Amino acid sequence: MILPLAIMRSRIFAISDVHTDYAENLAYVRRLSKQTNFKDDTLICAGDVTDSLDTLRETLQCFTAAFGTVFFTPGNHDLWIHEKDAAKNSLDKFFDQLLACDKLGVITHPVRFPGVCSVVPLFSWYTTEFVDGDIESWIRGFDTFCKWPAFLRDDG
């Protein structure tokens, strides 16, 4: 198959855990937004960006400034809830993030690049149901800032 020249030249990058809550990481992303050599490329951002919706918006704006196509799927860190949050639980925060992505032109749904590949963002979180031993208590402690509505919790 002969691919269009633009597709042949484009690349797909994948990153995660950029944690732009840290000033150094956000500064790096801001510098990245000024790059022009990624305009034909795709970026997959696989979560753990920030627990702040405003910082997430800024980070994604920087990514869309640098890359031609940007995908996002949240990680556990992105769904942490703090008293300052407008969202009262992680599910509401998740929907707020999807709305922000939609407004910024960031893709959160599957896309097929014909003849090349498909990108399929998945929304999932781990469960301790199938874990034996000490790791279960570690995982529970790891996500103490995720607050799920009662109908999604084991105790709901």
Backbone as ProteinMPNN parsed JSONL, in Angstrom:
{"seq_chain_A": "MILPLAIMRSRIFAISDVHTDYAENLAYVRRLSKQTNFKDDTLICAGDVTDSLDTLRETLQCFTAAFGTVFFTPGNHDLWIHEKDAAKNSLDKFFDQLLACDKLGVITHPVRFPGVCSVVPLFSWYTTEFVDGDIESWIRGFDTFCKWPAFLRDDG", "coords_chain_A": {"N_chain_A": [[0.843, -1.175, 0.0], [0.526, 2.216, -0.773], [1.288, 4.968, 1.102], [-0.013, 8.198, 1.911], [2.167, 11.02, 1.675], [2.196, 12.738, 3.923], [1.319, 11.073, 6.019], [3.325, 9.162, 6.017], [5.431, 10.633, 6.974], [4.635, 11.382, 9.484], [4.665, 10.917, 13.053], [4.045, 8.941, 16.0], [3.829, 9.714, 19.309], [4.037, 8.659, 22.698], [3.273, 9.398, 26.027], [3.328, 9.529, 29.614], [2.536, 10.319, 33.031], [3.416, 13.03, 33.379], [3.072, 14.932, 35.299], [2.466, 17.822, 35.791], [1.964, 19.347, 37.971], [4.209, 19.987, 39.246], [6.453, 22.647, 39.102], [8.763, 22.619, 37.46], [8.195, 20.634, 35.595], [5.894, 21.648, 34.351], [7.023, 23.94, 33.243], [8.695, 22.777, 31.353], [6.786, 21.655, 29.614], [5.55, 23.966, 28.739], [7.668, 25.102, 27.289], [7.84, 23.163, 25.312], [5.512, 23.68, 23.902], [6.178, 25.658, 22.163], [7.514, 24.508, 20.126], [7.821, 23.614, 16.698], [8.291, 21.437, 15.136], [6.71, 19.2, 15.483], [4.241, 19.301, 14.371], [3.006, 17.66, 12.45], [2.637, 15.378, 13.818], [1.403, 12.931, 16.224], [0.34, 12.893, 19.593], [0.016, 10.814, 22.35], [-1.272, 11.063, 25.427], [-1.118, 9.481, 28.316], [-2.246, 9.867, 30.903], [-1.969, 10.79, 34.455], [-1.316, 13.54, 34.745], [-2.086, 15.89, 36.225], [-3.743, 16.93, 39.258], [-5.262, 19.141, 39.136], [-7.761, 20.853, 37.458], [-7.475, 23.258, 36.043], [-4.686, 23.311, 35.576], [-4.48, 21.014, 34.058], [-5.903, 21.8, 31.764], [-4.174, 23.863, 30.824], [-1.843, 22.352, 30.346], [-2.724, 20.558, 28.352], [-3.384, 22.415, 26.378], [-0.837, 23.334, 25.755], [0.22, 20.987, 24.666], [-1.479, 20.681, 22.408], [-0.715, 22.892, 21.007], [1.799, 22.197, 20.166], [1.629, 19.669, 18.879], [0.058, 17.991, 16.107], [-2.124, 16.282, 16.491], [-3.725, 15.295, 19.45], [-4.203, 12.943, 21.976], [-5.919, 11.963, 24.968], [-6.143, 10.243, 28.033], [-7.278, 9.863, 31.309], [-5.317, 9.283, 34.29], [-4.986, 7.739, 37.553], [-4.041, 9.782, 39.266], [-4.985, 12.108, 38.095], [-7.602, 12.1, 38.826], [-7.829, 12.59, 41.478], [-9.379, 13.932, 44.361], [-9.74, 16.972, 46.061], [-10.36, 19.332, 48.723], [-10.591, 21.835, 47.514], [-11.602, 21.35, 45.009], [-14.118, 21.69, 42.497], [-15.611, 19.555, 41.635], [-17.236, 16.901, 43.277], [-16.661, 14.258, 43.42], [-14.619, 11.613, 41.999], [-15.658, 10.616, 39.604], [-17.305, 12.694, 38.64], [-15.271, 14.571, 38.26], [-13.825, 13.298, 36.261], [-15.676, 13.477, 34.115], [-15.712, 16.269, 33.856], [-13.104, 16.644, 32.941], [-13.219, 15.306, 30.46], [-14.99, 17.0, 29.118], [-13.448, 19.354, 29.077], [-11.366, 18.463, 27.433], [-12.774, 18.06, 25.049], [-13.473, 20.707, 24.41], [-10.954, 21.718, 23.907], [-10.115, 20.371, 21.697], [-8.867, 17.984, 22.076], [-8.518, 14.539, 21.758], [-10.528, 11.923, 22.997], [-11.652, 9.594, 22.332], [-11.849, 6.487, 20.388], [-9.831, 6.361, 17.406], [-9.262, 5.668, 14.029], [-6.507, 5.384, 11.996], [-6.392, 5.015, 8.814], [-4.809, 2.269, 7.266], [-2.581, 2.568, 8.824], [-2.715, 2.629, 11.807], [-4.736, 2.166, 14.781], [-5.88, 4.225, 17.401], [-6.888, 3.769, 20.618], [-8.203, 5.076, 23.233], [-8.541, 4.016, 26.563], [-10.717, 3.858, 29.302], [-10.152, 2.982, 32.37], [-9.685, 1.541, 35.593], [-7.661, 0.063, 38.1], [-8.409, -2.805, 40.146], [-8.617, -4.227, 43.399], [-9.651, -6.691, 43.723], [-8.608, -9.101, 42.724], [-6.169, -9.446, 43.872], [-3.732, -10.863, 45.943], [-2.253, -10.835, 49.175], [0.176, -8.461, 50.531], [0.201, -6.298, 48.768], [-2.344, -5.37, 48.295], [-3.17, -3.676, 50.446], [-1.365, -1.632, 50.037], [-2.156, -0.638, 47.535], [-4.737, 0.29, 48.138], [-4.062, 2.394, 49.868], [-2.632, 3.965, 48.108], [-4.423, 5.238, 46.415], [-5.931, 7.003, 47.995], [-6.932, 9.53, 47.554], [-8.707, 9.385, 45.463], [-12.118, 9.585, 45.032], [-14.895, 7.884, 44.827], [-18.289, 7.778, 43.632], [-21.022, 6.471, 45.617], [-22.433, 4.415, 44.27], [-20.506, 3.188, 42.746], [-18.663, 2.106, 44.449], [-17.444, -0.608, 46.511], [-18.626, -0.555, 48.988], [-20.981, 0.706, 48.546]], "CA_chain_A": [[0.0, 0.0, 0.0], [1.246, 3.485, -0.813], [0.721, 5.894, 2.076], [0.21, 9.616, 1.603], [3.432, 11.514, 2.183], [2.015, 13.297, 5.27], [1.241, 9.965, 6.969], [4.639, 8.535, 6.071], [6.331, 11.49, 7.742], [4.154, 11.631, 10.837], [5.088, 9.996, 14.096], [3.16, 8.865, 17.157], [4.543, 9.727, 20.584], [3.213, 8.33, 23.862], [3.859, 9.79, 27.306], [2.453, 9.516, 30.785], [3.159, 10.781, 34.277], [4.14, 14.294, 33.214], [2.923, 15.607, 36.6], [2.71, 19.256, 35.651], [1.8, 20.009, 39.271], [5.559, 20.45, 39.571], [6.802, 23.808, 38.281], [9.765, 22.257, 36.45], [7.537, 19.861, 34.535], [5.036, 22.569, 33.611], [7.919, 24.799, 32.451], [9.126, 21.98, 30.201], [5.647, 21.544, 28.694], [5.388, 25.295, 28.139], [8.701, 25.22, 26.243], [7.452, 22.244, 24.239], [4.427, 24.286, 23.112], [6.764, 26.567, 21.171], [8.136, 23.687, 19.085], [7.04, 23.513, 15.46], [8.659, 20.247, 14.372], [5.799, 18.095, 15.813], [2.907, 19.658, 13.861], [2.427, 16.545, 11.697], [2.722, 14.205, 14.685], [0.348, 12.631, 17.19], [0.771, 12.642, 20.964], [-0.905, 10.103, 23.239], [-0.956, 11.366, 26.822], [-1.8, 8.41, 29.037], [-2.615, 10.144, 32.278], [-1.136, 11.289, 35.548], [-0.86, 14.878, 34.37], [-2.271, 16.803, 37.356], [-5.055, 16.828, 39.903], [-5.9, 20.443, 38.96], [-8.395, 20.989, 36.149], [-6.852, 24.398, 35.353], [-3.36, 22.9, 35.102], [-4.714, 20.064, 32.969], [-6.243, 22.592, 30.575], [-2.966, 24.508, 30.328], [-0.956, 21.314, 29.817], [-3.269, 20.076, 27.081], [-3.221, 23.508, 25.409], [0.568, 23.294, 25.322], [0.374, 19.835, 23.783], [-2.147, 20.933, 21.123], [0.08, 23.902, 20.289], [3.003, 21.563, 19.616], [1.339, 18.471, 18.094], [-1.091, 18.068, 15.223], [-3.216, 15.516, 17.089], [-3.451, 14.933, 20.84], [-5.145, 12.055, 22.67], [-5.746, 11.954, 26.423], [-6.947, 9.415, 28.923], [-6.791, 10.185, 32.645], [-4.794, 8.287, 35.221], [-5.539, 7.888, 38.899], [-3.64, 11.073, 39.836], [-5.848, 13.139, 37.515], [-8.938, 11.99, 39.409], [-7.795, 12.853, 42.915], [-10.301, 14.975, 44.818], [-9.309, 17.765, 47.212], [-11.42, 20.247, 49.163], [-10.703, 22.976, 46.595], [-12.205, 20.93, 43.742], [-15.552, 21.892, 42.271], [-16.189, 18.213, 41.552], [-17.33, 16.276, 44.603], [-16.142, 12.886, 43.357], [-13.714, 11.367, 40.869], [-16.421, 10.428, 38.372], [-17.642, 14.042, 38.164], [-14.032, 15.178, 37.779], [-13.558, 12.624, 34.992], [-16.53, 14.088, 33.087], [-15.21, 17.637, 33.656], [-11.9, 16.532, 32.112], [-13.636, 14.985, 29.089], [-15.549, 18.229, 28.547], [-12.31, 20.24, 28.793], [-10.69, 17.909, 26.252], [-13.618, 18.333, 23.887], [-13.35, 22.136, 24.096], [-9.585, 21.987, 23.45], [-9.804, 19.573, 20.518], [-8.097, 16.812, 22.485], [-9.348, 13.371, 21.455], [-10.665, 10.943, 24.073], [-12.374, 8.447, 21.769], [-11.028, 5.749, 19.412], [-9.642, 6.901, 16.057], [-8.538, 4.78, 13.123], [-5.692, 6.0, 10.961], [-6.44, 3.938, 7.82], [-3.558, 1.76, 6.74], [-1.474, 2.832, 9.729], [-2.996, 2.075, 13.135], [-5.86, 2.735, 15.52], [-5.596, 4.641, 18.771], [-8.11, 3.486, 21.368], [-8.083, 5.427, 24.652], [-9.367, 3.186, 27.443], [-10.984, 4.409, 30.621], [-10.241, 1.878, 33.316], [-8.878, 1.645, 36.799], [-7.376, -1.252, 38.645], [-9.191, -3.249, 41.291], [-7.876, -5.115, 44.286], [-10.419, -7.933, 43.877], [-7.859, -10.288, 42.327], [-4.816, -9.338, 44.419], [-3.488, -11.507, 47.223], [-1.049, -10.408, 49.881], [0.374, -7.112, 51.05], [0.034, -5.24, 47.772], [-3.708, -4.853, 48.369], [-3.221, -2.528, 51.35], [-0.605, -0.57, 49.394], [-2.982, -0.048, 46.48], [-5.794, 1.076, 48.787], [-3.444, 3.619, 50.358], [-2.132, 4.716, 46.974], [-5.484, 6.052, 45.833], [-6.825, 7.541, 49.012], [-7.51, 10.781, 47.097], [-9.818, 9.116, 44.545], [-13.378, 9.49, 45.77], [-15.889, 7.389, 43.882], [-19.659, 7.84, 44.153], [-21.415, 5.243, 46.332], [-22.873, 3.327, 43.401], [-19.331, 2.545, 42.16], [-17.816, 1.543, 45.497], [-17.837, -1.882, 47.096], [-19.449, -0.32, 50.18], [-22.157, 1.466, 48.144]], "C_chain_A": [[0.893, 1.246, 0.0], [0.55, 4.461, 0.115], [0.938, 7.33, 1.608], [1.481, 10.096, 2.29], [3.298, 12.045, 3.609], [1.978, 12.19, 6.32], [2.609, 9.301, 7.115], [5.605, 9.332, 6.941], [5.876, 11.68, 9.183], [4.595, 10.534, 11.792], [4.029, 10.001, 15.196], [4.033, 8.771, 18.398], [3.565, 9.361, 21.686], [3.969, 8.715, 25.123], [2.837, 9.565, 28.41], [3.231, 10.085, 31.955], [3.976, 12.062, 34.096], [4.031, 15.178, 34.452], [3.273, 17.091, 36.534], [2.274, 20.047, 36.889], [3.138, 20.592, 39.715], [5.973, 21.533, 38.572], [7.789, 23.459, 37.17], [9.129, 21.514, 35.282], [6.627, 20.75, 33.697], [5.882, 23.499, 32.74], [8.391, 24.058, 31.206], [8.005, 21.897, 29.152], [5.391, 22.885, 28.014], [6.423, 25.523, 27.039], [8.358, 24.341, 25.044], [6.399, 22.88, 23.329], [4.948, 25.225, 22.031], [7.453, 25.826, 20.028], [7.226, 23.626, 17.856], [7.324, 22.227, 14.695], [7.805, 19.019, 14.727], [4.41, 18.302, 15.212], [2.232, 18.548, 13.051], [2.303, 15.284, 12.552], [1.539, 14.109, 15.641], [0.987, 12.381, 18.55], [-0.339, 11.916, 21.708], [-0.441, 10.391, 24.663], [-1.797, 10.434, 27.689], [-1.882, 8.672, 30.533], [-1.51, 10.532, 33.229], [-0.463, 12.599, 35.145], [-0.908, 15.795, 35.592], [-3.611, 16.527, 38.011], [-5.82, 18.145, 39.829], [-6.478, 20.549, 37.552], [-7.795, 22.154, 35.362], [-5.481, 24.04, 34.793], [-3.483, 21.88, 33.983], [-5.031, 20.815, 31.679], [-4.98, 23.237, 29.985], [-2.011, 23.492, 29.691], [-1.441, 20.832, 28.462], [-3.203, 21.155, 26.002], [-1.794, 23.551, 24.88], [0.797, 22.134, 24.356], [-0.275, 20.086, 22.427], [-1.433, 22.015, 20.324], [1.27, 23.262, 19.586], [2.694, 20.437, 18.631], [0.085, 18.66, 17.245], [-2.322, 17.387, 15.789], [-2.811, 15.118, 18.498], [-4.59, 14.069, 21.368], [-4.873, 12.158, 24.161], [-6.673, 10.928, 27.046], [-6.401, 9.636, 30.328], [-6.222, 8.984, 33.386], [-5.382, 8.536, 36.599], [-5.227, 9.269, 39.498], [-4.549, 12.196, 39.337], [-7.213, 13.182, 38.179], [-8.957, 12.185, 40.92], [-8.713, 14.036, 43.239], [-9.716, 15.629, 46.074], [-10.43, 18.739, 47.564], [-11.647, 21.391, 48.188], [-11.424, 22.638, 45.291], [-13.689, 21.263, 43.673], [-16.269, 20.546, 42.213], [-16.168, 17.577, 42.943], [-16.837, 14.84, 44.609], [-15.345, 12.713, 42.07], [-14.448, 11.16, 39.552], [-16.829, 11.78, 37.787], [-16.407, 14.736, 37.593], [-13.642, 14.595, 36.42], [-14.385, 13.268, 33.866], [-16.132, 15.538, 32.823], [-13.975, 17.629, 32.755], [-12.256, 16.207, 30.66], [-14.218, 16.212, 28.388], [-14.435, 19.213, 28.192], [-11.567, 19.765, 27.545], [-11.464, 18.234, 24.986], [-13.478, 19.801, 23.456], [-11.978, 22.485, 23.529], [-9.22, 21.226, 22.172], [-8.919, 18.381, 20.814], [-9.013, 15.596, 22.383], [-9.338, 12.393, 22.627], [-11.407, 9.684, 23.614], [-11.485, 7.721, 20.76], [-10.987, 6.43, 18.048], [-8.829, 5.899, 15.257], [-7.796, 5.622, 12.096], [-5.561, 4.943, 9.869], [-5.064, 3.564, 7.274], [-2.373, 1.928, 7.665], [-1.705, 2.159, 11.08], [-4.318, 2.639, 13.641], [-5.36, 3.135, 16.894], [-6.907, 4.532, 19.524], [-7.886, 3.843, 22.838], [-9.046, 4.584, 25.487], [-9.517, 3.875, 28.789], [-11.163, 3.234, 31.575], [-9.351, 2.157, 34.503], [-8.729, 0.265, 37.369], [-8.319, -1.555, 39.808], [-8.339, -4.185, 42.139], [-8.568, -6.469, 44.435], [-9.598, -9.187, 43.607], [-6.43, -10.288, 42.864], [-4.751, -10.052, 45.758], [-2.269, -10.876, 47.876], [-1.013, -8.935, 50.195], [0.125, -6.002, 50.033], [-1.358, -4.622, 47.836], [-3.784, -3.624, 49.28], [-2.433, -1.351, 50.759], [-1.459, 0.133, 48.342], [-4.096, 0.788, 47.091], [-5.234, 2.408, 49.281], [-2.998, 4.532, 49.236], [-3.189, 5.661, 46.419], [-6.453, 6.601, 46.863], [-7.464, 8.857, 48.579], [-8.556, 10.59, 46.0], [-11.064, 8.903, 45.393], [-14.467, 9.112, 44.776], [-17.281, 7.514, 44.472], [-20.065, 6.462, 44.717], [-21.782, 4.11, 45.389], [-21.719, 2.63, 42.693], [-18.422, 1.859, 43.18], [-18.351, 0.202, 45.964], [-18.779, -1.685, 48.286], [-20.752, 0.418, 49.86], [-23.316, 0.603, 47.941]], "O_chain_A": [[1.901, 1.296, 0.706], [-0.633, 4.753, -0.056], [1.952, 7.639, 0.983], [1.822, 9.621, 3.373], [4.192, 11.829, 4.427], [2.546, 12.35, 7.4], [3.002, 8.921, 8.218], [6.496, 8.761, 7.57], [6.671, 12.103, 10.023], [4.857, 9.397, 11.399], [3.23, 10.931, 15.31], [4.864, 7.872, 18.526], [2.388, 9.716, 21.615], [5.151, 8.403, 25.274], [1.64, 9.428, 28.157], [4.44, 10.303, 31.868], [5.094, 12.166, 34.6], [4.838, 16.092, 34.623], [4.243, 17.548, 37.14], [2.221, 21.277, 36.855], [3.187, 21.567, 40.464], [5.857, 21.355, 37.36], [7.658, 23.957, 36.052], [9.483, 21.737, 34.124], [6.589, 20.624, 32.473], [5.494, 23.812, 31.614], [8.479, 24.645, 30.127], [8.251, 22.051, 27.956], [5.049, 22.925, 26.832], [6.102, 26.07, 25.983], [8.565, 24.737, 23.897], [6.397, 22.642, 22.121], [4.228, 25.546, 21.086], [7.921, 26.446, 19.073], [6.002, 23.591, 17.981], [6.659, 21.953, 13.696], [8.139, 17.907, 14.316], [3.491, 17.544, 15.523], [1.004, 18.504, 12.977], [1.904, 14.234, 12.05], [0.787, 15.063, 15.836], [2.034, 11.742, 18.651], [-1.492, 12.348, 21.699], [0.66, 10.003, 25.053], [-3.016, 10.575, 27.783], [-1.612, 7.78, 31.337], [-0.328, 10.596, 32.89], [0.758, 12.746, 35.193], [0.098, 16.403, 35.957], [-4.508, 15.956, 37.391], [-6.908, 18.261, 40.393], [-5.764, 20.355, 36.568], [-7.622, 22.054, 34.148], [-5.147, 24.418, 33.67], [-2.674, 21.88, 33.055], [-4.487, 20.496, 30.622], [-4.751, 23.161, 28.777], [-1.443, 23.745, 28.629], [-0.651, 20.711, 27.525], [-2.989, 20.84, 24.831], [-1.573, 23.778, 23.69], [1.488, 22.285, 23.348], [0.306, 19.745, 21.397], [-1.536, 22.051, 19.098], [1.7, 23.731, 18.532], [3.417, 20.264, 17.649], [-0.829, 19.395, 17.619], [-3.442, 17.858, 15.591], [-1.691, 14.657, 18.722], [-5.766, 14.404, 21.234], [-3.742, 12.41, 24.578], [-7.825, 10.77, 26.641], [-5.186, 9.602, 30.527], [-6.595, 7.837, 33.141], [-6.189, 9.447, 36.781], [-6.077, 9.853, 40.169], [-4.847, 13.131, 40.08], [-7.908, 14.195, 38.103], [-9.983, 11.969, 41.566], [-8.8, 15.004, 42.483], [-9.268, 14.958, 47.004], [-11.35, 18.938, 46.771], [-12.772, 21.87, 48.047], [-11.814, 23.539, 44.549], [-14.418, 21.136, 44.657], [-17.398, 20.415, 42.686], [-15.193, 17.707, 43.683], [-16.617, 14.261, 45.673], [-15.392, 13.555, 41.174], [-13.918, 11.493, 38.492], [-16.715, 11.994, 36.58], [-16.486, 15.409, 36.566], [-13.183, 15.319, 35.537], [-13.856, 13.566, 32.796], [-16.207, 15.995, 31.682], [-13.818, 18.505, 31.904], [-11.666, 16.767, 29.736], [-13.966, 16.434, 27.204], [-14.47, 19.835, 27.131], [-11.184, 20.575, 26.7], [-10.885, 18.635, 23.976], [-13.376, 20.091, 22.264], [-11.848, 23.436, 22.758], [-8.133, 21.418, 21.626], [-8.29, 17.828, 19.912], [-10.146, 15.621, 22.864], [-8.284, 12.074, 23.177], [-11.744, 8.82, 24.425], [-10.475, 8.271, 20.321], [-11.978, 7.001, 17.595], [-7.838, 5.352, 15.74], [-8.385, 6.463, 11.418], [-4.711, 4.058, 9.974], [-4.273, 4.42, 6.879], [-1.271, 1.485, 7.343], [-0.982, 1.235, 11.453], [-4.932, 3.488, 12.995], [-4.515, 2.457, 17.478], [-7.913, 5.121, 19.13], [-7.427, 3.001, 23.611], [-10.224, 4.458, 25.152], [-8.554, 4.409, 29.34], [-12.204, 2.577, 31.579], [-8.386, 2.916, 34.416], [-9.571, -0.605, 37.148], [-8.942, -0.655, 40.371], [-7.441, -4.853, 41.627], [-8.105, -7.31, 45.205], [-9.862, -10.233, 44.199], [-5.579, -11.034, 42.379], [-5.62, -9.865, 46.609], [-1.352, -10.432, 47.185], [-2.029, -8.244, 50.138], [-0.14, -4.865, 50.423], [-1.531, -3.462, 47.464], [-4.406, -2.628, 48.911], [-2.805, -0.196, 50.965], [-1.478, 1.362, 48.272], [-4.373, 1.887, 46.61], [-5.879, 3.444, 49.12], [-2.988, 5.752, 49.398], [-2.868, 6.771, 45.996], [-7.66, 6.656, 46.623], [-8.454, 9.273, 49.182], [-9.234, 11.552, 45.638], [-11.054, 8.132, 46.353], [-14.901, 9.94, 43.976], [-17.451, 7.375, 45.683], [-19.511, 5.432, 44.331], [-21.474, 2.952, 45.675], [-21.924, 1.575, 42.093], [-17.515, 1.116, 42.806], [-19.539, -0.094, 45.835], [-19.626, -2.535, 48.562], [-21.536, 0.725, 50.759], [-24.394, 1.088, 47.598]]}, "name": "protein", "num_of_chains": 1, "seq": "MILPLAIMRSRIFAISDVHTDYAENLAYVRRLSKQTNFKDDTLICAGDVTDSLDTLRETLQCFTAAFGTVFFTPGNHDLWIHEKDAAKNSLDKFFDQLLACDKLGVITHPVRFPGVCSVVPLFSWYTTEFVDGDIESWIRGFDTFCKWPAFLRDDG"}
